[in-house]
Every structure is written in structure tokens, then in C-alpha cells.
Amino acid sequence: IEYDGKKQLALANGNVFLERPDMSLSTQELKLDRVNNEAFYETKGVIIDSTSTLTSKKGTYFLDKKKYRFKSSVVIKNPRYYVTSDQLEYFTELNQAYLFGASKITGDSYTIKCDQGFYDLDIEKGIFKKNAILYYDNKIIKGDSLYFEKQKNYAAATKNVSILDSLNNTIITGNYGEIF
């Protein structure tokens, strides 16, 4: 570990491990900015919390906000779902994620693809935009904006909506659609 007292910057190399009560982070190199209370890495990082394992090639941890910003090859593994994204902001205490770039969420009975979205990981509920597609209950649902709530078995889409039902061999189009 190297520390510059004037700049309040620390650099840790080789099997770095950062632990907090709600999570742990391991990586090969970690920089810590004590002025801004940010820790960041540009080598593969692995974050483990009470329910999930998150990996990414680059990341920043904002200590005061208890928020991560992951960049490049982001993956969340959880027993209930699997998430991949180009970039993801993750709030550890709330267990909520904001997705940016090509993203995919795979649950036990659904798959969601989008280029922008919000997902509450605890209750498997979210809003998805930009190239949003939901594969659910033998249907493919597309729209400019999608809403999904697994617990209620509910999905809704707005603007440029299409619902392809493979069981009934039908396509429904319009500006608003719901699936119960």
C-alpha cells in the first residue's frame, strides 16, 4: 500500500480486499481517494454482498452514497436472476440497479433486454427503455418503454408496442399494451 498524505490518495496492489458490513470487494489494484470518499479499480473486481456476486472490469465505489458504478462487462449472479450490462449503477443498501448500454436480465420465467433501465433486485420489478424487449409467458413484448413486475405477473408497454404470442400465433400492435 502506498499513501500520499498531502493528496490523501492511497494505492493498494496485489490481492486487494475491501470489506464493509454490507459487502466485500476484491481486486488486484484499488485506488482510494479520501477527499472524495471514492474507491476505484481498473482491473477485474468482484463484489459479494448478502445475496449476489457482482463482477466488472472497472468500477467506482462511492463510500458516502454506498453506490457502485460498474463499467465494462458487468455481471450480477443471484440465485433468482442473472444480469449482464455494459454499465450499471448499483445502490447496495436499496439493492437497486440502473442499467446503461446493452443489458440483459434473466429470471426463472422471464428475460428482459434493454439499453437503459431501472431494476429493483429485491422484488424483481423495473422500468426499461431503449430497445426494450421482454420475453415472458411465451410472449415477446416490445415497446419504447416497458414496465415489469414479477410478483404480480404483470407487464405493460407504451408507444410502438408489439406483443407476439407464440402459443396463439398472434401479433398485437398499438401504443399501449398490458399482460396479466
C-alpha positions in Angstrom: 0.0 0.0 0.0 1.2 3.5 -0.9 -0.3 6.6 0.6 0.2 10.3 -0.3 -0.8 12.2 2.8 -0.9 15.6 1.1 -3.3 14.4 -1.7 -5.0 11.9 0.6 -4.7 9.2 -2.1 -4.0 5.5 -1.4 -2.9 2.9 -3.9 -3.1 -0.8 -2.9 -1.7 -3.5 -5.2 -1.9 -7.3 -5.2 -4.9 -9.3 -3.9 -6.7 -6.2 -2.5 -9.7 -6.8 -0.2 -12.0 -4.0 1.0 -14.7 -5.0 3.5 -17.7 -3.2 4.8 -20.5 -4.6 6.9 -22.8 -4.9 3.9 -20.3 -6.1 1.2 -16.7 -7.0 0.3 -14.7 -6.1 -2.8 -11.6 -7.9 -4.1 -9.4 -6.8 -7.0 -5.7 -6.6 -8.0 -5.4 -2.8 -7.7 -7.5 -0.3 -5.8 -7.1 3.4 -5.5 -8.8 5.2 -2.6 -9.4 9.0 -2.7 -10.1 10.1 0.9 -11.0 13.6 -0.1 -13.9 12.5 -2.3 -14.5 9.2 -0.4 -14.3 7.1 -3.6 -12.5 3.8 -4.2 -11.9 2.7 -7.8 -10.4 -0.1 -9.7 -9.5 -0.7 -13.4 -8.7 -4.4 -13.1 -11.4 -7.1 -12.6 -13.3 -6.6 -9.4 -15.5 -9.0 -7.5 -18.1 -7.7 -5.1 -20.0 -10.0 -2.8 -23.0 -8.9 -0.7 -25.6 -10.9 1.2 -27.4 -12.2 -1.9 -25.3 -11.5 -5.0 -21.9 -11.7 -6.6 -21.1 -8.8 -9.0 -18.1 -8.6 -11.3 -16.8 -5.9 -13.7 -13.6 -4.9 -15.4 -13.8 -1.3 -14.0 -15.6 0.2 -11.1 -16.0 3.0 -8.6 -17.4 2.8 -5.1 -18.8 6.0 -3.6 -18.4 5.4 0.1 -20.8 8.1 1.3 -23.6 7.1 -1.0 -23.0 3.4 -0.7 -23.2 3.2 -4.5 -21.2 1.4 -7.1 -20.7 2.5 -10.7 -19.6 -0.5 -12.7 -18.2 -0.3 -16.3 -17.3 -2.9 -18.8 -18.5 -6.5 -18.7 -20.8 -6.1 -15.7 -22.3 -9.4 -14.3 -24.6 -9.9 -11.3 -25.2 -13.5 -10.3 -28.0 -14.2 -7.8 -30.0 -17.5 -7.2 -33.1 -15.8 -8.6 -31.7 -13.8 -11.6 -28.6 -13.2 -13.8 -27.8 -9.7 -15.1 -25.3 -8.5 -17.7 -24.7 -4.9 -18.7 -22.2 -2.5 -20.3 -22.6 -0.1 -17.4 -24.5 -0.4 -14.2 -25.1 1.8 -11.1 -25.9 -0.2 -8.0 -27.1 1.0 -4.6 -26.0 -1.5 -2.0 -28.5 -0.7 0.8 -31.5 -0.5 -1.6 -30.4 -3.4 -3.8 -31.4 -1.3 -6.9 -29.7 -1.0 -10.2 -29.7 1.5 -13.1 -28.7 -0.1 -16.4 -26.9 1.7 -19.3 -25.9 0.2 -22.6 -26.7 -3.3 -23.8 -28.2 -5.0 -20.8 -30.0 -8.4 -20.1 -31.8 -9.7 -17.1 -32.7 -13.4 -16.9 -35.0 -14.6 -14.2 -36.5 -18.1 -13.7 -39.5 -17.3 -16.0 -38.5 -14.2 -18.0 -35.8 -12.4 -19.9 -35.5 -8.6 -20.3 -33.3 -6.8 -22.8 -32.8 -3.1 -22.9 -30.2 -0.3 -23.4 -31.5 1.7 -20.4 -33.5 0.8 -17.4 -34.1 0.6 -13.6 -34.4 -2.7 -11.8 -35.3 -3.4 -8.1 -33.4 -6.6 -7.5 -35.2 -7.5 -4.3 -38.7 -7.5 -5.8 -37.8 -8.2 -9.4 -39.6 -5.1 -10.7 -38.4 -2.4 -13.1 -38.8 0.1 -15.9 -36.9 -0.4 -19.2 -36.3 1.9 -22.2 -34.4 2.0 -25.5 -34.7 -1.3 -27.4 -36.7 -2.8 -24.5 -37.9 -6.4 -25.1 -39.5 -8.7 -22.6 -39.7 -12.5 -23.1 -42.4 -13.7 -20.8 -45.1 -16.4 -20.7 -44.5 -17.5 -24.3 -44.8 -13.9 -25.4 -42.4 -11.3 -26.8 -43.3 -7.8 -25.7 -41.7 -4.7 -27.2 -42.2 -1.0 -26.7 -40.4 2.3 -26.3 -40.9 1.8 -22.6 -41.6 -1.4 -20.6 -42.7 -2.0 -17.0 -42.4 -5.4 -15.4 -43.4 -6.7 -12.0 -42.7 -10.4 -11.5 -44.6 -10.8 -8.2 -47.9 -9.6 -9.8 -47.2 -11.5 -13.1 -47.7 -8.2 -14.9 -46.1 -6.3 -17.7 -47.0 -3.1 -19.6 -45.6 -1.4 -22.7 -46.1 2.1 -24.1 -45.5 3.6 -27.6 -44.7 1.4 -30.6 -45.9 -1.7 -28.8 -45.9 -5.1 -30.3 -46.9 -8.3 -28.5 -46.1 -11.6 -30.2 -48.0 -14.5 -28.7 -46.4 -17.7 -30.0 -49.0 -20.0 -28.4 -51.9 -18.3 -30.1 -49.9 -17.3 -33.2 -51.0 -13.7 -32.9 -49.3 -10.3 -33.1 -50.9 -7.3 -31.4 -49.7 -3.8 -32.1 -50.6 -0.4 -30.7 -49.5 2.4 -28.4 -50.2 0.7 -25.1 -50.4 -2.9 -24.0 -50.6 -5.0 -20.8 -50.0 -8.6 -20.0 -51.5 -10.2 -16.9 
